[in-house]
Amino acid sequence: MTTAPPQLHMDVTNTIDVTDARAVANAVTAILSARYGEVAELEYIGRLVTDFDRLYAGEFPGFHGCEIKYHDAQHVLDVTLTMARLIDGYEKSQSRREEGVQLGAQLALVGIACALFHDAGYIRRIHDSRNKNGAAYTRIHVSRSARFLSEYLPEIGLGHLAELCARLVQFTGYQIRIADIALETAAERRLGELLGTADLIAQMADSDYPRKCGEHLYEEFELGGMAGENGSHSHTGIVYQSPEHLLAATPEFMRSTIENRLKGDFNNAYHYAEIHFQSANLYMEAIERNAAALEAMIASPMAHGKRPLAVDA
């Protein structure tokens, strides 16, 4: 596999179009079928992806479509593909151990459902008269995503997974401390760590990261009350006063995210990507490239003609 930057609409391998829901569904199904066989749980993936596609397109009953440009459908599909790869890498690593803790097909399905709807909390309901853009829910979008999963999964015959999904999706946010998320088994906790990892490494490895963050992330933060004149403290303790302020704070945030979140809270789960690929970790390589580009842009922004990237908070 090449380590050159992929095309802007492609995943880190430059082989899967992560703007195409069907292409991602096929890739995820292929990865998990190779791992678990043709089991009943995997038959739900097509339905989940179809409903995700409808939700973000504004065709799902009771909801507006996606109104934001950073946490958009491409981001979610990229996270979902990454999640499938991490699950596969984890399962492969456990199969080599005498006392490995396997996830199994049902928990894998839970992981894919959580990945697909981890940002559903940004999607406004039709009767919403409080806000005019889903970014207004930035600080509480994860709890709203949990609510969506709790309501939606029983409608498609997966009600027995709804409670677990509502808890696991908290691994993608900061509303609840990771250590405080109540789970029953080691496998469930590892699944949550994989989910949180997928969310972070997919977006930081995105080859279009600099442009997306420079053009779209500050706007979401401002609408969400984390930036601008009316902003209040986010989990970082910073109120960003301008796009430039956010971008200047990004390198340190990026480093702390890797150290505290990926390596700390999520117990180095990113290493399962290299086990899946059976080669280098293409996600971490891409993150390193983006970090280097960020530092260069900050050092000489005019020479690059655009703002540097930022990291999701």
C-alpha positions, 0 to 999 in steps of 0.5 A: 500500500502506498503512503502517499496522500490519497485523493480528498474523497478517498480513505487512507489507502486511497482505495475506498470513496468515503463519500459513497455510503454504499462503497463503505458499506461493502468494504465494512461488510467484506472486512467483517465477513472475512473475520466472522463469516456470513453471520446474521448480525452482519445482514443489518449493516446494509440497513444501518448504512441506508438509514444513515444515508437517509438521515444525513440527506434529510430523508429520514422521517422527523429529521432535517438533514446534516447542516454542518460541513466538518462533522458531515457524512464523509467524516462519519463514513470514514470513522465507520470504515476505520472502526471496522478495520480496528475491530478486525485488527483487534480480533486478529490480535486476540486470536493469537493469544491463549486467553484472548478476549474476543468481541464476536459478531454481535459486538462488532455490529454494535461498534458499527452502529455506534460509528454510523450514528455517533454524530447523529446528535448534530442532526436537528429534529423537524420540530426544533424551533430552538436552533437553526443549525445542528452545530448549536448542539456541539457541546451536547451532541453525544448525549443526543446521539445516544438518544437517537440510538435508543429510539432508532435501534428498536425500530429495526429489530435491534432493541436489545443493543440499544442500551449498550450503544447509548453508553458506548457512543459516549467514548466519542465525546467529553460529556462523561469521563471515559473511566466513568462510563458504566460497562459490564465486560472487558470486551465492551470497554475495549469496543468503546476504546476502539470507537473513540480511537476510530473517531479521532484517527479518521479525522486527523488522518483525512488528507483534506484536514487542513482545509476542512478545519480552517474553513469549517471547524471554527464555524461549528465551534462558534455556533456551538458556543465554544468560540467567538464573543458569546463562547463559553469554556469547552473541555479544553478550557479555551474560548477561541476568539477567531479561526486564527486563535483556534488554529494556533492552539491546534498543535498542542491540542493535537499532541495532547489528544494523542498522548491523553486520549489515544494512548491514555484513555483508549489504551493504545487501541490505534495499534490495531490498525497496523495489525489489520493492514499487516504493515505500517499504520497508515492512519498514524502516518497520515496524521504525522504528515498533517501535523508536519503540514500544520507546523509549516503553515503556522510558521509561514502561513502566507507561503502556503496561501491557506490556514493550517488544520485543526483537531476536533475538540 
